Amino acid sequence: MRLLALLATLVFTHAAWAAGPVEVDRIVAVVNSDVVTRSDLRLKVEQISRQLTRQGTPLPAEDVLERQVLERLIMEKLQIQLANETSLRVDDLALDRALGRIADNNKLSMTEFRQALEKDGITWDRFREEIRTEMLLSRLREREVESRIVVSDAEVSNFLAHPENTQSQEEFNLAHILLRAPEGATPEQLARLRARAEDVAARVARGEPFDKLAASYSDAPDALSGGNLGWRSAERLPGLFADAVTRMKPGETSPILRSAAGFHIVRLIDRRGGGDALGATQVQQTHARHILIKTSEVVSDGDARRRLLDLRERIVQGGASFAELARAHSADLSASKGGDLGWIYPGDTVPEFEQAMDALKPGEISQPVQSPFGWHLIQVEERRVQDVSDERKRNAARNALRERKLDEAYQDWLRQLRDRAYVDIRLEDK
């Protein structure tokens, strides 16, 4: 047996030598006690390239994209390390439930789901760990950032005392580029960073695609989605952004803006009229249900839309119950209640959902509607006009202030996490 093993080893060694040199994986970054390998980076670059192509975002130069993706992997490693150090976990039961919902949303059994992934070149173990990581980072952000944001009663009172905050608000569709400043940056570091920001701003002014420049140079978590922030009302924007965009026209770009996080360049994509004022004494409420289909690596926008069209046909033509189909197919927490969202005030939902809901008559069912959460089918049950209590207005103001603080707090937390870490980038090593 030993002789056979030795012969097998010799044959394998000879075959490997005869085949020529074989590329050995290597370390491209050391992150505290962990590493990022060349194969890790290559895999993520391929995934992000496919994502940008699907979005229609022009791809940055290969070396630029590689560095951006490496920075994303570094930040992911740092957050995972913090989660592990503080015993934050996503157990197998929670993960299996999430995977089960994804399979259900695709109308697939778990076996069929695994086969579909493998057909697309995605191993089951890799997909499980990617979903686990997404869930872990979401829980970490909630614990480390969202749970620590405090809005005082005095801030709420001051917010409501200014008419511009309580009157009908416009909404703004924005994209941004952040050049993050290290904590305790020296004047020389800030000067170099501003020069870099001025170079990027000049390239924007020359007509280079904003989303490509965001993907190439922005340090924000949304950089590889073109820096897009989506639709937001002024009171839900960081104060620095709100002051700038209210004076801008669609297609315009702000001058370089300075905050504690670094330097920002903001592009106003579009603007539109807002909803009801926080200061209104009476508002129209809507009682609605919905079915949510979330998109993912294996559920495209087209797939989600087709599924909802099929469900709508079953309700409208076949007499199926909206509530029963919501229980069976919706990925929202309201699924257990048949998709029932209760009485909704203006501003309670994202603008895309609210706009589609407001266009429906009682009893009517929408066509598929896209929002940042996925695709929805909406049914309006009834409407009523209701007085808005002082408590309701204060809660709405508190939520607006909380959202305004959230982005700034998250950016600051990421910066501190990165600055405290030992990171050795070896991308240029040969």
Solvent accessible surface area in square Angstrom, and as a share of the most:
residue,aa,sasa,rsa
1,M,187,0.84
2,R,219,0.80
3,L,120,0.60
4,L,116,0.58
5,A,60,0.47
6,L,100,0.50
7,L,88,0.44
8,A,63,0.49
9,T,80,0.46
10,L,102,0.51
11,V,102,0.59
12,F,147,0.61
13,T,77,0.45
14,H,116,0.52
15,A,55,0.43
16,A,40,0.31
17,W,193,0.68
18,A,66,0.51
19,A,86,0.66
20,G,25,0.24
21,P,143,0.90
22,V,108,0.62
23,E,135,0.61
24,V,121,0.70
25,D,74,0.38
26,R,70,0.26
27,I,64,0.33
28,V,0,0.00
29,A,0,0.00
30,V,22,0.12
31,V,0,0.00
32,N,61,0.31
33,S,116,0.75
34,D,53,0.27
35,V,50,0.29
36,V,1,0.00
37,T,31,0.18
38,R,38,0.14
39,S,49,0.31
40,D,59,0.30
41,L,1,0.00
42,R,105,0.38
43,L,80,0.40
44,K,37,0.16
45,V,24,0.14
46,E,80,0.36
47,Q,22,0.10
48,I,2,0.01
49,S,25,0.16
50,R,114,0.42
51,Q,48,0.21
52,L,0,0.00
53,T,90,0.52
54,R,159,0.58
55,Q,85,0.38
56,G,60,0.57
57,T,10,0.06
58,P,53,0.33
59,L,81,0.40
60,P,9,0.06
61,A,59,0.45
62,E,140,0.63
63,D,94,0.49
64,V,36,0.21
65,L,7,0.03
66,E,34,0.15
67,R,110,0.40
68,Q,22,0.10
69,V,0,0.00
70,L,2,0.01
71,E,40,0.18
72,R,74,0.27
73,L,18,0.09
74,I,0,0.00
75,M,20,0.09
76,E,48,0.21
77,K,49,0.21
78,L,5,0.02
79,Q,13,0.06
80,I,44,0.22
81,Q,24,0.11
82,L,32,0.16
83,A,0,0.00
84,N,71,0.36
85,E,133,0.60
86,T,62,0.36
87,S,86,0.55
88,L,32,0.16
89,R,138,0.50
90,V,7,0.04
91,D,85,0.44
92,D,78,0.40
93,L,110,0.55
94,A,21,0.16
95,L,0,0.00
96,D,68,0.35
97,R,146,0.53
98,A,10,0.08
99,L,0,0.00
100,G,20,0.19
101,R,126,0.46
102,I,28,0.14
103,A,2,0.02
104,D,89,0.46
105,N,11,0.06
106,N,27,0.14
107,K,100,0.43
108,L,55,0.27
109,S,57,0.37
110,M,76,0.34
111,T,88,0.51
112,E,84,0.38
113,F,1,0.00
114,R,103,0.37
115,Q,109,0.48
116,A,37,0.29
117,L,0,0.00
118,E,97,0.43
119,K,180,0.76
120,D,99,0.51
121,G,58,0.55
122,I,15,0.08
123,T,79,0.46
124,W,22,0.08
125,D,103,0.53
126,R,50,0.18
127,F,3,0.01
128,R,43,0.16
129,E,86,0.38
130,E,45,0.20
131,I,19,0.10
132,R,56,0.20
133,T,26,0.15
134,E,114,0.51
135,M,39,0.18
136,L,17,0.08
137,L,36,0.18
138,S,70,0.45
139,R,90,0.33
140,L,0,0.00
141,R,60,0.22
142,E,100,0.45
143,R,74,0.27
144,E,23,0.10
145,V,7,0.04
146,E,46,0.20
147,S,77,0.50
148,R,154,0.56
149,I,21,0.11
150,V,111,0.64
151,V,16,0.09
152,S,47,0.30
153,D,89,0.46
154,A,75,0.58
155,E,61,0.27
156,V,0,0.00
157,S,53,0.34
158,N,90,0.46
159,F,7,0.03
160,L,47,0.23
161,A,75,0.58
162,H,73,0.32
163,P,76,0.48
164,E,103,0.46
165,N,25,0.13
166,T,18,0.10
167,Q,104,0.46
168,S,80,0.51
169,Q,31,0.14
170,E,71,0.32
171,E,26,0.12
172,F,2,0.01
173,N,25,0.13
174,L,0,0.00
175,A,6,0.05
176,H,9,0.04
177,I,0,0.00
178,L,0,0.00
179,L,1,0.00
180,R,31,0.11
181,A,3,0.02
182,P,47,0.29
183,E,90,0.40
184,G,73,0.71
185,A,25,0.19
186,T,63,0.37
187,P,103,0.65
188,E,106,0.48
189,Q,66,0.29
190,L,45,0.22
191,A,64,0.49
192,R,158,0.58
193,L,20,0.10
194,R,91,0.33
195,A,56,0.44
196,R,100,0.36
197,A,0,0.00
198,E,86,0.38
199,D,75,0.39
200,V,1,0.00
201,A,28,0.22
202,A,41,0.32
203,R,56,0.20
204,V,10,0.06
205,A,90,0.70
206,R,166,0.60
207,G,62,0.59
208,E,51,0.23
209,P,60,0.38
210,F,14,0.06
211,D,46,0.24
212,K,63,0.27
213,L,2,0.01
214,A,0,0.00
215,A,0,0.00
216,S,12,0.08
217,Y,45,0.17
218,S,1,0.01
219,D,36,0.19
220,A,6,0.04
221,P,61,0.38
222,D,33,0.17
223,A,6,0.05
224,L,4,0.02
225,S,43,0.28
226,G,4,0.03
227,G,0,0.00
228,N,67,0.34
229,L,31,0.15
230,G,22,0.21
231,W,52,0.18
232,R,44,0.16
233,S,13,0.08
234,A,14,0.11
235,E,9,0.04
236,R,55,0.20
237,L,0,0.00
238,P,8,0.05
239,G,26,0.25
240,L,57,0.28
241,F,10,0.04
242,A,9,0.07
243,D,88,0.46
244,A,9,0.07
245,V,0,0.00
246,T,63,0.36
247,R,185,0.68
248,M,15,0.07
249,K,141,0.60
250,P,66,0.42
251,G,49,0.47
252,E,73,0.33
253,T,43,0.25
254,S,7,0.04
255,P,102,0.64
256,I,32,0.16
257,L,22,0.11
258,R,101,0.37
259,S,34,0.22
260,A,79,0.61
261,A,11,0.09
262,G,0,0.00
263,F,7,0.03
264,H,12,0.05
265,I,2,0.01
266,V,0,0.00
267,R,54,0.20
268,L,0,0.00
269,I,72,0.36
270,D,60,0.31
271,R,61,0.22
272,R,63,0.23
273,G,61,0.59
274,G,26,0.25
275,G,40,0.39
276,D,84,0.44
277,A,27,0.21
278,L,31,0.16
279,G,36,0.34
280,A,28,0.22
281,T,98,0.57
282,Q,109,0.49
283,V,12,0.07
284,Q,90,0.40
285,Q,5,0.02
286,T,4,0.02
287,H,33,0.15
288,A,0,0.00
289,R,50,0.18
290,H,8,0.04
291,I,0,0.00
292,L,6,0.03
293,I,0,0.00
294,K,95,0.40
295,T,55,0.32
296,S,48,0.31
297,E,70,0.32
298,V,28,0.16
299,V,2,0.01
300,S,58,0.37
301,D,66,0.34
302,G,30,0.29
303,D,49,0.25
304,A,0,0.00
305,R,104,0.38
306,R,147,0.54
307,R,22,0.08
308,L,0,0.00
309,L,61,0.31
310,D,61,0.32
311,L,0,0.00
312,R,55,0.20
313,E,98,0.44
314,R,101,0.37
315,I,19,0.10
316,V,76,0.44
317,Q,131,0.58
318,G,63,0.61
319,G,66,0.64
320,A,33,0.26
321,S,54,0.35
322,F,10,0.04
323,A,19,0.15
324,E,99,0.44
325,L,11,0.06
326,A,0,0.00
327,R,118,0.43
328,A,68,0.52
329,H,33,0.15
330,S,15,0.09
331,A,15,0.12
332,D,45,0.23
333,L,171,0.85
334,S,8,0.05
335,A,15,0.12
336,S,92,0.60
337,K,124,0.53
338,G,0,0.00
339,G,0,0.00
340,D,34,0.18
341,L,60,0.30
342,G,26,0.25
343,W,78,0.27
344,I,9,0.05
345,Y,38,0.15
346,P,38,0.24
347,G,44,0.42
348,D,75,0.39
349,T,36,0.21
350,V,37,0.22
351,P,30,0.19
352,E,45,0.20
353,F,6,0.03
354,E,24,0.11
355,Q,120,0.53
356,A,23,0.18
357,M,5,0.02
358,D,76,0.39
359,A,83,0.65
360,L,15,0.08
361,K,148,0.63
362,P,82,0.52
363,G,52,0.50
364,E,71,0.32
365,I,15,0.07
366,S,6,0.04
367,Q,97,0.43
368,P,15,0.09
369,V,21,0.12
370,Q,91,0.40
371,S,10,0.07
372,P,102,0.64
373,F,123,0.51
374,G,6,0.06
375,W,27,0.10
376,H,6,0.03
377,L,0,0.00
378,I,0,0.00
379,Q,30,0.13
380,V,0,0.00
381,E,64,0.29
382,E,84,0.38
383,R,60,0.22
384,R,95,0.35
385,V,97,0.56
386,Q,69,0.31
387,D,93,0.48
388,V,20,0.11
389,S,60,0.39
390,D,104,0.54
391,E,122,0.55
392,R,68,0.25
393,K,39,0.17
394,R,73,0.27
395,N,70,0.36
396,A,21,0.16
397,A,0,0.00
398,R,72,0.26
399,N,84,0.43
400,A,0,0.00
401,L,19,0.09
402,R,88,0.32
403,E,61,0.28
404,R,57,0.21
405,K,60,0.25
406,L,33,0.16
407,D,34,0.18
408,E,84,0.38
409,A,37,0.28
410,Y,27,0.10
411,Q,19,0.08
412,D,44,0.23
413,W,28,0.10
414,L,6,0.03
415,R,26,0.10
416,Q,52,0.23
417,L,15,0.07
418,R,57,0.21
419,D,57,0.30
420,R,156,0.57
421,A,22,0.17
422,Y,132,0.50
423,V,32,0.18
424,D,44,0.23
425,I,68,0.34
426,R,84,0.31
427,L,12,0.06
428,E,114,0.51
429,D,72,0.37
430,K,216,0.92
